[in-house]
């Protein structure tokens, strides 16, 4: 999948919609009192949708894993290139968080 691909950006919403539809079809299948042939056809349709949804989840997982690794490498390179600035920023954030949390406990 491409990073700027529209389907990648809409995937979580689309995936949730697909999962809701899958659950809805499963409920219909359970409550449906039909012949075995009809149930078998519904089962195959449900299995196909489940397989497609599972593939999409795997694609999203792989894409997310790649993005997280890329961001982590970028952050690591930035810290290694500017260690003193990184240390100063981390100390400043720690000081800020300490000041904010310390104020709440001073009452």
C-alpha positions in Angstrom: 0.0 0.0 0.0 1.2 3.5 -0.7 1.4 6.0 2.1 -0.8 8.6 0.4 -3.2 6.1 -0.9 -6.8 7.2 -0.1 -7.7 3.6 0.8 -5.0 3.5 3.4 -6.3 6.6 5.1 -9.9 5.4 5.1 -9.0 1.8 6.1 -9.8 1.9 9.8 -13.3 3.3 9.2 -13.9 1.0 6.3 -12.6 -2.0 8.3 -14.9 -1.2 11.2 -17.9 -1.0 8.8 -16.9 -4.3 7.2 -16.6 -5.9 10.6 -20.0 -4.6 11.6 -21.5 -5.9 8.4 -19.8 -9.2 9.0 -21.3 -9.5 12.5 -24.7 -8.5 11.2 -24.6 -11.2 8.5 -23.5 -13.8 11.1 -26.5 -12.9 13.3 -28.8 -13.2 10.3 -27.3 -16.6 9.5 -27.8 -17.8 13.1 -31.4 -16.6 13.2 -32.3 -17.7 9.7 -34.4 -20.8 9.4 -33.7 -22.0 5.9 -32.7 -25.0 4.0 -29.2 -26.4 4.3 -28.3 -25.3 0.8 -29.2 -21.7 1.6 -27.2 -21.8 4.8 -24.2 -23.3 3.0 -24.3 -20.5 0.5 -24.6 -17.9 3.3 -21.7 -19.6 5.1 -19.5 -19.4 2.0 -20.3 -15.8 1.6 -19.6 -15.1 5.2 -16.3 -17.0 5.0 -15.3 -15.0 2.0 -16.0 -11.7 3.8 -14.1 -12.9 6.8 -11.1 -13.9 4.7 -11.1 -10.5 3.0 -11.4 -8.7 6.3 -8.6 -10.7 7.8 -6.3 -9.8 4.8 -7.1 -6.1 5.3 -6.3 -6.4 9.0 -2.9 -8.0 8.1 -2.2 -5.2 5.6 -3.1 -2.5 8.1 -0.9 -4.2 10.7 2.1 -4.4 8.3 1.6 -0.8 7.2 1.4 0.4 10.8 4.4 -1.6 11.8 6.4 -0.1 9.0 5.4 3.4 9.9 6.2 3.0 13.5 9.7 1.5 12.7 10.3 4.5 10.3 9.4 7.0 13.0 11.5 5.2 15.6 14.5 5.2 13.2 14.0 8.9 12.5 13.8 9.8 16.2 16.9 7.7 16.9 18.9 9.4 14.1 17.8 12.8 15.4 18.9 12.0 19.0 22.2 10.6 17.8 22.8 13.6 15.6 22.0 16.1 18.4 22.6 14.4 21.8 23.0 17.5 23.9 19.9 19.2 22.4 17.9 16.0 22.9 19.1 15.8 26.6 18.1 19.4 27.1 14.7 18.9 25.6 14.1 15.8 27.7 15.2 17.6 30.9 12.9 20.5 30.1 10.0 18.2 29.5 10.7 16.4 32.8 11.0 19.7 34.6 7.7 20.9 33.1 5.9 17.6 34.0 7.3 17.7 37.5 6.2 21.3 38.0 2.7 20.5 36.8 2.3 17.4 38.8 3.9 19.0 41.9 1.4 21.8 41.9 -1.5 19.5 42.2 0.0 17.9 45.3 0.8 21.2 47.1 -2.7 21.7 48.6 
